[in-house]
């Protein structure tokens, strides 16, 4: 740890939050966005992905010294909210935050601010996670370790970014549902920004694909650190932008089991939008 410095880790996961902007389809207006986000069949599919991928691997983190805001809209359907509250029960790291429609960056700030503050922290590492993707079980641990080391090396107080550019793409409809990829630019899964406490910059400050143009970035490709799901509800094109990996099927199975606590049978249920 950098002497005299302490990093607090705060995350944000948006669960079908209705914002005034931030979606590819935001130009359609709030009412159409609300109808799309809360459509029952879509919500069923979203819960399946959230339970199997996002929540499962947040609970699996070996370093549990973090908090994460689960951001929803104030008008989130009552039955869905009850289901979400039941899923989060007993998971102390998660804090359900309900907000009215707001400009996206303002909602992000409010959600992070709603998380408990560590008065001893000198720096905040804000990370992002999507409700339909998974993080490797060591993601929080790596953010902490890298953040502490980088604070001891850097000569500037400016924020810096920690990214993981190697992972797995999951498409339950494909002949080969899980494939390995090395991205050429950071993905948002487990992506973190470390900034001095009091600095308003967060990991949502800019498009994550452009971070290397604005901030010092430390990226790792030592092992697959995320699972990105490909499905009919992807708001942006969920297509790899780098090179294909070389892991054979046995290596992918081992990676799923060791890194994410998953197997192909568990992932196959996502094809039907159910978790069993």
GIKAQUI-V778861 format. One record per backbone hydrogen bond with DSSP energy under -0.5 kcal/mol. CO is the residue of the C=O (numbers start at 0). NH is the residue of the N-H. If there is no record, write none. Layout:
co nh
CO NH
CO NH
This chain:
co nh
1 4
5 7
5 121
5 122
7 9
7 124
8 66
9 126
10 68
11 128
12 14
12 70
13 15
13 130
16 18
22 25
24 27
25 28
28 32
29 33
30 34
31 35
32 36
33 37
35 38
38 42
39 43
40 44
41 45
42 46
43 47
44 48
45 49
46 50
47 51
48 52
48 53
49 54
49 55
50 55
52 56
53 57
54 58
55 59
57 60
61 63
63 65
66 10
67 94
68 12
68 70
69 71
69 96
70 14
71 98
72 75
76 80
77 81
78 82
79 83
80 84
81 85
82 86
83 87
84 88
87 90
89 91
90 93
92 67
94 69
96 71
98 73
101 19
101 20
102 105
102 106
103 107
104 108
105 109
106 110
107 111
108 112
109 113
111 114
116 118
117 120
121 196
122 7
123 125
123 194
124 9
124 126
125 192
126 11
127 189
128 13
129 132
131 228
133 226
135 138
136 61
137 141
138 142
139 143
140 144
141 145
142 146
143 147
144 148
145 149
146 150
147 151
148 152
149 152
149 153
158 215
159 193
160 217
161 191
162 219
164 182
165 224
166 180
167 227
168 170
168 178
169 229
170 173
174 176
176 170
178 168
179 244
180 166
180 182
181 242
187 189
187 190
190 127
191 161
192 125
192 194
193 159
194 123
195 198
201 204
206 209
207 210
209 212
210 213
210 214
215 160
216 218
217 162
219 164
219 165
224 135
225 167
226 133
226 228
227 169
228 230
230 233
236 238
242 181
247 250
247 251
248 252
249 253
250 254
251 255
252 256
253 257
254 258
254 259
255 259
255 261
256 260
258 136
262 266
263 267
264 268
266 269
267 270
268 271
268 273
269 272
